[in-house]
Amino acid sequence: MTKQFRATPFPPLSPESTADFRREVLHGLSQPQKRLPCKYFYDQAGAELFERICELDEYYPTRCELAILQQHAPAIADWLGPGVALIEYGSGSSRKTRLLLDQLREPAAYLPVDINGDQVRETARALSRIYPRLPVCPVEADFAHPFTLPVLERRAARRVVYFSGSTIGNFEPAAAKELLAGIVALCGPGGGLLIGVDLKKDPHVLHAAYNDRRGVTAAFNRNLLARINRELRAATITTPSTIPFAGASKCIS
């Protein structure tokens, strides 16, 4: 039997954010090929569902990256160097990142960046307990657009952006180029980028990864429709539970 998921309540968006949300939804759904920005998947309920997706047998990216970090984290830390300010885009629960933090030499700070403010602050509190000597500075922001980093107490030797999960694949080429240019500007001279990029996969592997048997990915996608209904009072949107779901290997941002 498919497990049912309930949305967790979360604070409403500000008027400005709601206006942006409405504009992007109307624009995306008015296109011949319907699309919605991936960032809106990650309200509190969506973030919780995505954490469940990462634990699924069919969803290989998280498992592969954990294996890479378990094997190569010391070498990666050597490349990052001492005194680094590590800036993670789309940090979520920072589960994988802990393997890297364990190996860093006197890091200046860890700055998790996520659009879900509640999650990024909760994660920062948890990490501060695990790493009491590490400044953990959460940033609530949409990393696809320019944002400001907090001033650090300790001067960093360099800034490095950590962008995992093959999330770059969610972006169309022009948007990906713009994002990467923004990372260059953010990191400055001597900065770096540690990025996870997936390779081509057998279509059957991709289909299984995005059409899991337990229905978690379907719930993750339908949660966005429920969010549109709730926050934008979109009475014309079909009841999410009645919409057939067919996962795709790419989410358009």
C-alpha positions in Angstrom: 0.0 0.0 0.0 1.3 3.5 -0.9 2.1 5.6 2.1 0.3 8.9 2.4 2.1 12.0 3.4 0.7 15.1 5.1 2.0 18.6 4.7 3.7 20.2 7.7 2.4 23.8 8.4 4.9 26.6 7.7 4.9 30.4 7.9 3.2 32.1 4.9 5.4 34.0 2.4 5.8 37.7 2.7 3.7 39.8 0.3 6.8 40.4 -2.0 7.6 36.7 -2.1 4.0 35.8 -2.7 3.9 38.2 -5.7 7.1 36.6 -7.1 5.6 33.1 -6.5 2.4 34.1 -8.3 4.2 35.7 -11.2 6.5 32.7 -11.8 3.6 30.2 -11.5 1.5 32.1 -14.0 4.4 32.4 -16.4 5.4 28.8 -16.1 1.9 27.4 -16.5 1.2 29.6 -19.5 4.0 28.1 -21.5 3.4 25.4 -24.2 5.6 23.1 -22.1 4.5 23.7 -18.5 7.2 24.3 -16.0 7.6 25.5 -12.4 10.8 26.7 -10.7 12.3 23.9 -8.6 12.9 26.3 -5.6 9.2 26.3 -4.8 9.2 22.6 -4.0 11.1 23.3 -0.8 8.6 24.6 1.7 8.8 22.7 5.0 6.7 19.8 3.8 8.7 19.6 0.5 12.0 19.7 2.4 10.9 16.8 4.6 9.8 14.8 1.6 13.0 15.4 -0.2 15.0 14.1 2.8 12.9 10.9 2.4 13.6 10.8 -1.3 17.4 10.8 -0.5 16.9 7.7 1.6 15.2 5.7 -1.1 16.9 2.7 -2.7 16.0 4.0 -6.2 17.4 7.5 -5.7 21.1 7.0 -6.3 22.7 10.5 -6.3 22.8 10.9 -2.6 24.2 7.4 -2.1 26.9 8.0 -4.7 28.0 11.3 -3.3 28.2 9.9 0.2 30.4 7.1 -1.1 32.7 9.7 -2.9 33.0 11.8 0.2 33.7 8.8 2.4 36.5 7.8 0.2 37.9 11.2 -0.9 37.0 13.8 1.8 40.6 14.1 3.1 41.9 14.8 -0.4 39.1 17.3 -1.0 39.9 19.0 2.3 43.5 19.3 1.2 42.4 21.0 -2.0 40.1 23.4 -0.1 43.0 24.3 2.2 43.2 25.7 5.7 41.0 28.7 6.7 38.4 28.1 4.0 34.9 29.6 4.1 32.8 26.8 2.8 29.5 28.1 1.2 27.0 25.4 0.4 24.3 26.1 -2.1 21.0 24.2 -1.4 22.4 22.8 1.8 19.2 21.2 3.1 20.0 19.0 6.1 23.8 19.2 5.4 24.0 15.4 5.9 26.7 14.8 3.3 28.6 17.9 4.2 29.5 16.6 7.7 31.9 14.1 6.1 33.7 17.1 4.6 33.5 19.3 7.7 35.2 16.5 9.7 38.3 16.8 7.5 38.6 20.6 7.2 41.7 22.3 8.8 40.8 25.3 10.8 37.9 26.5 8.6 36.9 30.1 8.8 33.2 29.3 8.6 30.6 27.1 7.1 27.8 29.0 5.4 24.8 26.9 4.4 22.5 28.6 1.9 19.0 27.5 1.4 15.6 28.9 0.4 14.0 27.1 3.3 14.8 29.4 6.2 13.4 27.2 8.9 15.4 24.2 7.8 18.7 26.1 7.3 18.5 27.7 10.7 17.6 24.4 12.4 20.5 22.6 10.6 22.9 25.4 11.6 21.9 25.0 15.3 22.5 21.2 15.1 25.9 21.7 13.4 26.9 24.3 16.0 26.4 21.7 18.7 28.4 19.1 16.8 31.2 21.5 15.8 31.3 24.1 18.7 34.5 25.7 17.4 33.2 26.2 13.8 31.3 29.4 13.0 28.1 28.2 11.3 26.4 31.1 9.5 23.0 30.1 7.9 21.9 32.2 4.9 18.2 32.1 3.8 18.4 32.9 0.1 17.6 31.8 -3.4 21.1 31.1 -4.6 20.0 31.4 -8.3 20.0 35.2 -7.6 22.6 37.5 -6.0 22.6 37.5 -2.2 24.8 38.9 0.5 26.9 36.8 2.9 27.3 37.7 6.5 30.5 39.3 7.7 32.7 36.7 9.3 34.6 37.2 12.6 37.6 35.5 11.1 39.1 36.4 7.8 38.9 33.5 5.4 41.9 32.3 3.4 39.5 31.7 0.4 35.8 31.2 -0.4 34.7 27.9 -1.9 31.1 27.1 -3.0 30.0 23.6 -2.5 27.2 22.7 -4.9 26.3 19.0 -4.7 23.5 16.7 -5.9 23.9 17.4 -9.6 21.5 20.4 -9.0 23.2 22.2 -11.8 21.3 19.9 -14.1 18.1 21.6 -13.0 19.1 24.7 -14.9 18.8 25.5 -18.6 22.2 26.3 -20.2 21.8 30.1 -20.1 20.6 30.0 -16.4 23.5 27.7 -15.5 26.0 30.0 -17.1 24.5 32.9 -15.1 24.6 30.9 -11.9 28.3 30.0 -12.4 29.2 33.6 -13.2 27.5 34.6 -9.9 29.6 32.0 -8.0 32.8 33.4 -9.6 31.8 36.9 -8.4 30.9 35.6 -4.9 34.1 33.7 -4.3 36.4 36.3 -5.8 40.1 35.8 -6.6 41.5 32.5 -5.4 38.1 31.1 -4.8 36.8 27.7 -5.8 33.9 25.6 -6.7 33.3 22.0 -5.5 30.4 20.7 -7.7 28.7 17.4 -8.1 27.6 16.5 -11.6 25.8 13.4 -12.7 26.8 11.3 -15.7 24.5 10.0 -18.4 22.4 7.1 -17.0 20.4 4.3 -18.4 16.8 5.6 -18.9 15.5 2.8 -16.7 17.8 3.9 -13.8 16.5 7.5 -14.1 12.9 6.4 -14.4 13.2 4.3 -11.2 15.0 7.2 -9.4 12.1 9.6 -10.1 9.2 7.2 -9.9 9.8 5.4 -6.7 7.6 2.5 -5.7 6.6 4.1 -2.3 5.2 7.2 -4.0 7.5 9.7 -2.1 8.5 11.5 -5.3 4.9 11.7 -6.4 4.0 13.2 -3.0 6.9 15.7 -3.3 5.6 16.9 -6.7 2.0 17.1 -5.6 2.9 19.0 -2.5 3.9 21.9 -4.8 0.4 21.9 -6.3 -1.0 21.9 -2.8 1.2 24.8 -2.0 -0.1 26.8 -5.0 -3.6 26.1 -4.0 -3.0 27.2 -0.4 -0.8 30.2 -0.8 -2.1 31.6 -4.1 -5.7 30.6 -3.5 -5.6 28.9 -6.9 -9.1 27.5 -6.9 -8.7 26.4 -10.6 -5.9 24.0 -9.8 -7.0 20.4 -9.8 -7.0 18.6 -6.4 -3.4 17.3 -6.3 -4.3 13.8 -5.1 -6.3 13.3 -8.3 -3.5 14.2 -10.7 -1.7 11.2 -12.3 2.1 11.4 -11.7 4.8 10.4 -14.2 8.3 11.4 -13.0 10.9 12.8 -15.3 14.6 12.7 -15.2 15.0 16.5 -15.2 13.3 19.3 -13.2 13.3 22.6 -15.1 14.4 25.6 -13.1 
